[in-house]
Amino acid sequence: MGEKAWDCYSITDEAGHFSIRVLFSELGYTGFFSITFIDYALGQMAEVHGTKMPSGNKRMLADDPAADSAVTYSDSNMTIALVRKGPKHQILITAPYLVLPNGSIGLKADMVLHEKQDAESLNMAIPIDSTGKYWCHSRKLQAMEAEGILFINRITYHLTAGRSYGTMDWVRGYWPMRGGWFSVSASGCTDKGELWRINLDGQYPEKDSDPVFSILFEDRMHKLEAASFSHSDDDTGSWRISCKEGEADISIEPKSILVSYSGMKGTRASKRLIPGLFSGFFILDDGRRIDISE
């Protein structure tokens, strides 16, 4: 048991039908780092990951979710650099030996996310148990405008203006040795260019309480009550998010499953990543209905 912290970025380019997910985590007994490329057209993904033993008691990730910061990780297979300066989030990655779903080898990117300074974010402080000893504090930023350049197998690709966006999950907490967390997230833009993100979080194994379900739409947060999340036991069938009062009904069609493990000195952590296509609708506080499609 002990402190755990991670910053997780996800950048999506709708025109290119792909997402890049970058995870920088410190789990107390080890650090876990990964770069994941998700190809929605092929319904496949590829990942490179690494681990690192902590050096002393000093954590690399900042305790303040809005603080300027810079952290790096590198090994023989990849490099990650996350630089935060005010509203600008810069993500630099290299993975020269990563075999992408289409058979290409090598990925390099310099991407920037622009956070609107007056935009609302989802902030949660959640107790993990009834004693108050274990807790989780998270901040989730909505879909932010993205720009940048990628080199895929030496081919240059520019993120598409108006159709590229990214999200950030900032999490700090104190967990017991055994336990887990699940998070369901999707982001996109309407035909009018309005950015949105839906997010559902809960403990695993699932507790009696309902998961937290919220929507970030055009810089403002909308919280939906009494949400439920259902899925098949083998993770292959359609999943569903719904609200008892009809404020949302969203189906998720999984495209692939990727399981990663890390462990040192008798401990093990696992991560299950399941990208999918979302369809359905949600209703904002003002009664406006937003339809989303795959």
Beta strands, then each sheet from edge to edge (+ up, - down):
strand 1: 2-13
strand 2: 18-26
strand 3: 31-39
strand 4: 44-52
strand 5: 69-74
strand 6: 79-85
strand 7: 88-99
strand 8: 105-114
strand 9: 122-127
strand 10: 135-152
strand 11: 155-158
strand 12: 164-175
strand 13: 180-189
strand 14: 195-204
strand 15: 212-217
strand 16: 220-224
strand 17: 227-230
strand 18: 239-243
strand 19: 248-254
strand 20: 258-262
strand 21: 269-273
strand 22: 276-283
strand 23: 289-292
sheet 1: 4+ 3- 2+ 1- 12+ 10- 8+ 7- 6+ 5-
sheet 2: 4+ 3- 2+ 1- 12+ 10- 9+
sheet 3: 4+ 3- 2+ 1- 12+ 10- 11+
sheet 4: 13+ 14- 15+ 16-
sheet 5: 17+ 18- 19+ 22- 23+
sheet 6: 20+ 21-
end
